[in-house]
Amino acid sequence: MNNSGANKLKVMIVVPNMSTKIETITGGVHSAVLNLLRGFAETRSANILLVSISEAIKDPVEIQFAENIRIYYLPEGPFPSSSLNYFFVSTGRLKKLIREFGPDLVHYQIGGTLLFTRWASMSSIPHLITIHGIPWAELKIAKHWKQRLTIYLNAVIGDWLYPDNIIQISAYSREQFKNRKIDQLCIIPNAIPPRYADIPLKEEMQNHLVFVGVINDLKNQLFILKVLQELKLEGLRFTIEFCGGFGTAEYQQLVEDYINTHQLQDQVRFNGWVAYSELPAVLERSDMLVLSSRQEALPMSIAEAMAAGRPALATRVGGIPEMITDGENGFLIELESTASAKA
């Protein structure tokens, strides 16, 4: 591997399962990481090696993202469980990359069992993590035992192996760590690309809504459909397009059954996962973003909508009230209150 620009700070960023087709990245942590890479590419302030520990590949893949940035896709391992691969296989593979690259800092973008790989260098190189999700908060609202078990495991391992240097993305996120001893902590919200600010404002409302993200019980899209149904009964017609995939077949069945039962087919459109590069076009044709989540840290979708001049209607949970002042730059609604959403 080529290590040009040796006098610059060297940073290794570690994240799981980032797509090898950058243009198809669809949101979430990977979009936040992509925006971070673009910032480093523009400033050229550091040499970056992003290591994606990926379950979908068998052989390493390397991409030159920018003059000062390379992405190295590292096969996760042979076991059917990512946790086992991180523990028994990925750590050794990551250690070899660390010896070759010689980073000044290792920056994790996800916690949980991925932090098993910290053992590759935790005693010799400073480690940092950006906290994007709050497992203990998610555990309180998870309904299915498999989901709860996965979240619990990630929460426990995270508490055990979090680095002492932490970036939080919201004050709410910081509050969840108030009882933990942390050497260095700062709050840095996720960045979004400037192209969202170039989206023209809409001249007239067409009652067209958009949701961006995974479709599951945590994001609570059934609540949105209930609001649409109640508005329909009151003679108000709204349409919505969902940009995201279903988290489980069970939730997909619940959503589809509700749509069919209440004859909402002509008001609802499912786009599946939309590439991050194509989301501005979706926002351009929408009037408002809706987010009905039961738990959020600081949603990028709200920041993107605001940059595009589109208000957001979102539940009053997690870090969302840090972004929205009700009635000024958006609307806050109470969880499961269709009356507050319609108001």
BABALUM-859726 format. One record per residue (C-alpha): residue number from 1; residue in one letter; x, y, z. Coordinates in nm, 4 decimals, padded with zeros to 6 digits, always signed. Each point is the difference from the previous one (the first is absolute). Example, Ala and Ser with C-alpha at 12.3 -4.5 7.8 and 13.67 -1.06 7.14 Angstrom:
REM BABALUM-859726
 drense koldo       c1       c2       c3
      1     A +01.2300 -00.4500 +00.7800
      2     S +00.1370 +00.3440 -00.0660
***
This chain:
REM BABALUM-859726
 drense koldo       c1       c2       c3
      1     M +00.0000 +00.0000 +00.0000
      2     N +00.1254 +00.3471 -00.0905
      3     N +00.0578 +00.2334 +00.2970
      4     S +00.0498 +00.3418 -00.1627
      5     G -00.0053 +00.3249 +00.2002
      6     A +00.1833 -00.1499 +00.2976
      7     N +00.0137 +00.3317 +00.1900
      8     K -00.3784 +00.0248 +00.0269
      9     L -00.2041 -00.1459 +00.2815
     10     K -00.0896 -00.3605 -00.0795
     11     V -00.3492 -00.1084 +00.0989
     12     M -00.1483 -00.3469 -00.0344
     13     I -00.3812 -00.0001 -00.0026
     14     V -00.1698 -00.3325 +00.0763
     15     V -00.3589 -00.0771 -00.0994
     16     P -00.1825 -00.3236 -00.0940
     17     N -00.1594 -00.0910 -00.3323
     18     M +00.0441 +00.3174 -00.2033
     19     S -00.0991 -00.0524 -00.3628
     20     T +00.2775 -00.0427 -00.2547
     21     K -00.2211 +00.2036 -00.2351
     22     I +00.0233 +00.3395 +00.1641
     23     E -00.2748 +00.1477 -00.2149
     24     T -00.2532 -00.2536 +00.1366
     25     I +00.0428 +00.0888 +00.3688
     26     T -00.3500 +00.0553 +00.1314
     27     G +00.0248 +00.1843 +00.3311
     28     G +00.0683 -00.0425 +00.3680
     29     V +00.3514 -00.0337 +00.1389
     30     H +00.1474 -00.0750 -00.3430
     31     S -00.1319 +00.3297 -00.1372
     32     A +00.1469 +00.1822 +00.2999
     33     V +00.3352 -00.1673 -00.0661
     34     L -00.0209 +00.0842 -00.3696
     35     N -00.0576 +00.3666 +00.0833
     36     L +00.2972 -00.0119 +00.2374
     37     L +00.2210 -00.1395 -00.2771
     38     R -00.1104 +00.2743 -00.2368
     39     G +00.0995 +00.2569 +00.2587
     40     F +00.3472 -00.1519 +00.0390
     41     A +00.0320 -00.0217 -00.3784
     42     E -00.0714 +00.3716 -00.0308
     43     T +00.2279 +00.1165 +00.2817
     44     R +00.2743 -00.2608 -00.0554
     45     S +00.0840 +00.0508 +00.3660
     46     A +00.0700 -00.3665 +00.0729
     47     N +00.0789 -00.3306 -00.1649
     48     I -00.2968 -00.2309 +00.0470
     49     L -00.0286 -00.3756 -00.0234
     50     L -00.3602 -00.1068 +00.0410
     51     V -00.0273 -00.3686 +00.0846
     52     S -00.3383 -00.1573 -00.0626
     53     I -00.0217 -00.3417 +00.1641
     54     S -00.2480 -00.1612 -00.2370
     55     E -00.1997 -00.3208 +00.0193
     56     A -00.0926 +00.0129 -00.3700
     57     I +00.3498 -00.0467 -00.1465
     58     K +00.2498 -00.2879 +00.0042
     59     D +00.3060 +00.1819 -00.1322
     60     P +00.1378 +00.3438 +00.0907
     61     V -00.0947 +00.2942 -00.2220
     62     E +00.1765 +00.3372 -00.0060
     63     I -00.1375 +00.3260 -00.1430
     64     Q +00.1795 +00.3322 -00.0389
     65     F -00.2739 +00.2408 +00.1090
     66     A +00.2148 +00.3149 -00.0206
     67     E +00.3653 +00.0964 -00.0110
     68     N +00.0245 -00.0278 +00.3776
     69     I -00.2692 -00.2635 +00.0610
     70     R -00.0099 -00.3733 -00.0601
     71     I -00.2778 -00.2436 +00.0856
     72     Y +00.1033 -00.3563 +00.0821
     73     Y -00.2709 -00.2648 +00.0150
     74     L +00.1061 -00.2724 +00.2389
     75     P -00.1808 -00.3371 -00.0057
     76     E -00.1689 -00.0563 +00.3322
     77     G +00.0686 -00.3717 +00.0351
     78     P -00.1476 -00.3491 -00.0498
     79     F -00.2344 -00.0237 +00.2993
     80     P -00.3783 +00.0533 -00.0395
     81     S +00.0082 +00.2533 +00.2860
     82     S +00.1610 +00.3426 -00.0429
     83     S +00.0822 +00.0050 +00.3709
     84     L +00.2018 -00.3207 -00.0316
     85     N +00.1770 +00.1318 -00.3093
     86     Y +00.0901 +00.3261 +00.1739
     87     F +00.1339 -00.1897 +00.3009
     88     F +00.1915 -00.2827 -00.1678
     89     V +00.0847 +00.1206 -00.3528
     90     S -00.0399 +00.3723 -00.0692
     91     T +00.2230 +00.1109 +00.2860
     92     G +00.3038 -00.1757 -00.1462
     93     R -00.0716 +00.1300 -00.3494
     94     L -00.0447 +00.3540 +00.1277
     95     K +00.3235 -00.0224 +00.1977
     96     K +00.1905 -00.0721 -00.3217
     97     L -00.1515 +00.3078 -00.1682
     98     I +00.0891 +00.2122 +00.3004
     99     R +00.3636 -00.1099 -00.0215
    100     E +00.0099 +00.0881 -00.3713
    101     F -00.1775 +00.3361 +00.0220
    102     G +00.1367 +00.1178 +00.3349
    103     P -00.2937 +00.2210 +00.1059
    104     D +00.0278 +00.2729 +00.2628
    105     L -00.3649 -00.0574 +00.0912
    106     V -00.2599 -00.2742 -00.0462
    107     H -00.3540 +00.1383 -00.0307
    108     Y -00.2941 -00.2412 +00.0392
    109     Q -00.3338 +00.1036 -00.1472
    110     I -00.2062 -00.2771 +00.1600
    111     G +00.0263 -00.1673 +00.3387
    112     G -00.1396 -00.3314 +00.1196
    113     T +00.1814 -00.3221 -00.0792
    114     L +00.2029 +00.1730 -00.2735
    115     L +00.2054 +00.1352 +00.2902
    116     F +00.1465 -00.3477 +00.0501
    117     T +00.2395 +00.1069 -00.2767
    118     R +00.1392 +00.2728 +00.2264
    119     W +00.2272 -00.2680 +00.1396
    120     A +00.2048 +00.0354 -00.3160
    121     S +00.1480 +00.3283 +00.1237
    122     M -00.1740 +00.1336 +00.3114
    123     S +00.3187 -00.0118 +00.2098
    124     S +00.2217 +00.1860 -00.2480
    125     I -00.2118 +00.2539 -00.1964
    126     P -00.2625 +00.2549 +00.1170
    127     H -00.3539 -00.1091 -00.0791
    128     L -00.3085 +00.2134 -00.0570
    129     I -00.3637 -00.0857 -00.0649
    130     T -00.2952 +00.1960 -00.1367
    131     I -00.3218 -00.1109 +00.1685
    132     H -00.2798 -00.0091 -00.2592
    133     G -00.2501 -00.2221 +00.1834
    134     I -00.1015 -00.0519 +00.3628
    135     P -00.0374 -00.3784 +00.0572
    136     W -00.1342 +00.0257 +00.3563
    137     A -00.2731 +00.2425 -00.1156
    138     E -00.0839 -00.2239 -00.2963
    139     L -00.0207 -00.3017 +00.2315
    140     K -00.2822 +00.1623 +00.1979
    141     I -00.2264 +00.0102 -00.3037
    142     A +00.1058 -00.3152 -00.1887
    143     K -00.2836 -00.2530 -00.0111
    144     H +00.1365 -00.3266 -00.1395
    145     W +00.2334 -00.2201 +00.2022
    146     K +00.2553 -00.0433 -00.2803
    147     Q +00.0195 +00.3730 -00.0499
    148     R +00.0272 +00.0564 +00.3746
    149     L +00.2753 -00.2593 +00.0337
    150     T +00.2051 +00.1579 -00.2807
    151     I -00.0412 +00.3508 +00.1422
    152     Y +00.0827 -00.1210 +00.3523
    153     L +00.3193 -00.1705 -00.1180
    154     N +00.1114 +00.3109 -00.1875
    155     A -00.0808 +00.2205 +00.2989
    156     V +00.1973 -00.2140 +00.2455
    157     I +00.3013 -00.0404 -00.2295
    158     G -00.0109 +00.3704 -00.0791
    159     D +00.0054 +00.0959 +00.3682
    160     W +00.2943 -00.2314 +00.0523
    161     L +00.2097 +00.1044 -00.2988
    162     Y -00.0890 +00.3625 -00.0760
    163     P +00.3151 +00.2104 -00.0392
    164     D +00.0561 +00.2777 +00.2530
    165     N -00.0268 +00.2618 -00.2767
    166     I -00.3521 +00.0410 -00.1325
    167     I -00.1805 +00.2187 -00.2518
    168     Q -00.3734 +00.0352 +00.0596
    169     I -00.2285 +00.1302 -00.2739
    170     S -00.2544 +00.1633 +00.2339
    171     A -00.0477 +00.1287 +00.3535
    172     Y -00.2549 -00.2781 +00.0478
    173     S +00.2649 -00.2559 -00.0882
    174     R +00.2389 +00.1625 +00.2469
    175     E -00.2614 -00.0218 +00.2746
    176     Q -00.0155 -00.3790 -00.0413
    177     F +00.3696 -00.0162 +00.0925
    178     K -00.0119 +00.2349 +00.2988
    179     N +00.0909 -00.2728 +00.2492
    180     R +00.2943 -00.1300 -00.2022
    181     K +00.3568 +00.1166 +00.0585
    182     I +00.1220 +00.1503 -00.3283
    183     D +00.3426 +00.1572 -00.0518
    184     Q -00.0918 +00.2189 -00.2959
    185     L -00.3476 +00.0701 -00.1372
    186     C -00.1469 +00.2436 -00.2499
    187     I -00.3277 +00.0361 -00.1884
    188     I +00.0304 +00.0123 -00.3804
    189     P -00.3251 -00.0417 -00.1982
    190     N +00.0189 -00.1966 -00.3234
    191     A +00.0734 +00.2120 -00.3060
    192     I -00.2086 -00.0003 -00.3170
    193     P +00.1063 +00.0877 -00.3574
    194     P -00.0543 +00.3596 -00.1167
    195     R -00.2016 -00.1182 -00.3011
    196     Y -00.3122 -00.0197 +00.2183
    197     A +00.0074 +00.3794 +00.0337
    198     D -00.0207 +00.0282 -00.3811
    199     I -00.3450 -00.1609 -00.0139
    200     P -00.2539 +00.2644 -00.1072
    201     L -00.2823 +00.0902 +00.2333
    202     K -00.3470 -00.1211 -00.0949
    203     E -00.2404 +00.2693 -00.1123
    204     E -00.3155 -00.1868 +00.0996
    205     M -00.0878 -00.2880 +00.2268
    206     Q -00.1147 -00.3274 -00.1507
    207     N -00.0381 -00.1937 +00.3279
    208     H +00.2825 -00.2325 -00.0975
    209     L +00.2036 -00.1491 +00.2844
    210     V +00.3215 -00.1999 +00.0111
    211     F +00.1587 -00.2382 +00.2493
    212     V +00.3656 -00.1006 -00.0193
    213     G +00.1389 -00.2996 +00.1897
    214     V -00.0541 -00.3640 +00.0802
    215     I -00.3628 -00.1091 +00.0276
    216     N -00.0457 -00.1759 +00.3334
    217     D -00.1733 +00.0203 +00.3360
    218     L +00.2681 +00.2305 +00.1437
    219     K -00.0685 +00.2547 -00.2752
    220     N -00.3733 -00.0586 +00.0502
    221     Q -00.1333 +00.0580 -00.3528
    222     L -00.3346 -00.1555 +00.0895
    223     F -00.0650 +00.3172 +00.1974
    224     I +00.0463 +00.2101 -00.3166
    225     L -00.2475 -00.2192 -00.1858
    226     K -00.2543 +00.0380 +00.2806
    227     V +00.0274 +00.3778 -00.0272
    228     L -00.0488 -00.0171 -00.3777
    229     Q -00.3084 -00.2166 +00.0517
    230     E -00.1543 +00.2387 +00.2537
    231     L +00.0682 +00.2992 -00.2259
    232     K -00.1585 -00.1898 -00.2895
    233     L -00.3165 -00.0504 +00.2039
    234     E -00.0030 +00.3754 +00.0652
    235     G +00.0206 +00.0709 -00.3733
    236     L +00.3704 +00.0912 -00.0081
    237     R +00.2176 -00.1952 -00.2416
    238     F +00.3737 -00.0327 +00.0595
    239     T +00.2456 -00.2179 -00.1884
    240     I +00.3294 -00.1377 +00.1241
    241     E +00.3008 -00.1785 -00.1393
    242     F +00.2166 -00.2193 +00.2207
    243     C +00.3697 -00.0102 -00.0864
    244     G +00.1380 -00.3050 +00.1758
    245     G -00.0265 -00.3740 +00.0281
    246     F -00.2028 -00.2114 +00.2397
    247     G +00.1869 -00.1144 +00.3076
    248     T -00.1989 -00.3223 +00.0381
    249     A -00.2523 -00.1972 -00.2015
    250     E -00.2354 +00.0128 +00.2984
    251     Y -00.0103 +00.3791 +00.0081
    252     Q -00.0343 +00.0136 -00.3771
    253     Q -00.3096 -00.2192 +00.0274
    254     L -00.1500 +00.2272 +00.2680
    255     V +00.0567 +00.3079 -00.2153
    256     E -00.1356 -00.1560 -00.3183
    257     D -00.3052 -00.1396 +00.1805
    258     Y -00.0819 +00.3434 +00.1421
    259     I +00.0331 +00.1646 -00.3412
    260     N -00.2219 -00.2599 -00.1663
    261     T -00.2599 +00.0008 +00.2777
    262     H -00.0392 +00.3792 -00.0104
    263     Q +00.0426 +00.0323 -00.3780
    264     L +00.3008 +00.2313 +00.0157
    265     Q +00.1749 -00.1517 -00.3025
    266     D -00.0318 +00.3146 -00.2113
    267     Q +00.1455 +00.2163 +00.2804
    268     V +00.3087 -00.2049 +00.0884
    269     R +00.3084 -00.0719 -00.2073
    270     F +00.2939 -00.2195 +00.1000
    271     N +00.3267 +00.0891 -00.1738
    272     G +00.2175 -00.2548 +00.1793
    273     W +00.3465 +00.1169 +00.0921
    274     V +00.0896 +00.3148 -00.1892
    275     A +00.3648 +00.0831 -00.0619
    276     Y +00.1188 +00.2892 +00.2141
    277     S +00.0920 +00.1923 -00.3147
    278     E -00.3638 -00.0190 -00.1166
    279     L -00.1664 +00.1193 +00.3216
    280     P +00.0115 +00.3714 -00.0924
    281     A -00.2294 -00.0738 -00.2952
    282     V -00.2449 -00.1715 +00.2357
    283     L +00.0000 +00.2970 +00.2379
    284     E -00.0461 +00.2403 -00.2894
    285     R -00.3399 -00.1474 -00.0873
    286     S -00.1153 -00.0229 +00.3626
    287     D -00.1690 +00.2564 +00.2236
    288     M +00.1013 -00.1397 +00.3358
    289     L +00.2101 -00.2681 +00.1654
    290     V -00.1740 -00.2189 +00.2578
    291     L +00.1774 -00.2008 +00.2663
    292     S -00.2009 -00.2074 +00.2448
    293     S +00.2846 -00.1724 +00.1866
    294     R -00.0215 -00.1337 +00.3523
    295     Q +00.3691 +00.0833 +00.0545
    296     E +00.2553 +00.2203 -00.1800
    297     A +00.3377 +00.1540 +00.0858
    298     L +00.0184 +00.2799 -00.2618
    299     P -00.1531 -00.0981 -00.3363
    300     M +00.1911 +00.1066 -00.3103
    301     S -00.3255 -00.0092 -00.1972
    302     I -00.1325 +00.2979 +00.1971
    303     A +00.3168 +00.2026 -00.0642
    304     E -00.0202 -00.0857 -00.3697
    305     A -00.3657 +00.1043 -00.0198
    306     M +00.0691 +00.3275 +00.1786
    307     A +00.2911 +00.0783 -00.2327
    308     A -00.2391 -00.0576 -00.2908
    309     G -00.2552 +00.2398 +00.1472
    310     R -00.2418 -00.2793 +00.0861
    311     P -00.1507 -00.0075 +00.3495
    312     A +00.0073 -00.3192 +00.2025
    313     L -00.2809 -00.1459 +00.2050
    314     A +00.1557 -00.2315 +00.2572
    315     T -00.0642 -00.1673 +00.3311
    316     R +00.1244 +00.1692 +00.3156
    317     V +00.2585 -00.2666 +00.0851
    318     G +00.3759 -00.0205 +00.0535
    319     G +00.2003 +00.2820 -00.1565
    320     I -00.2740 +00.1163 -00.2390
    321     P -00.1083 +00.2962 +00.2209
    322     E +00.3573 +00.1314 -00.0319
    323     M -00.0636 +00.0437 -00.3729
    324     I -00.3620 +00.1120 -00.0153
    325     T -00.1625 +00.2974 +00.1692
    326     D -00.3675 -00.0869 -00.0225
    327     G -00.1870 +00.2314 -00.2345
    328     E +00.3128 +00.1864 -00.1147
    329     N +00.2177 -00.2326 -00.2064
    330     G -00.2130 -00.3124 +00.0253
    331     F -00.2585 -00.1787 +00.2081
    332     L +00.0393 -00.2229 +00.3054
    333     I -00.2659 -00.2591 +00.0709
    334     E -00.0596 -00.2399 +00.2854
    335     L +00.0788 -00.3646 -00.0552
    336     E -00.3110 -00.1918 -00.1124
    337     S -00.2202 +00.3132 +00.0143
    338     T -00.1721 +00.0257 -00.3360
    339     A -00.1823 +00.3111 +00.1255
    340     S +00.3268 +00.1910 +00.0482
    341     A +00.1216 -00.1105 -00.3440
    342     K -00.3161 +00.1214 -00.1727
    343     A +00.0098 +00.3333 +00.1815
***
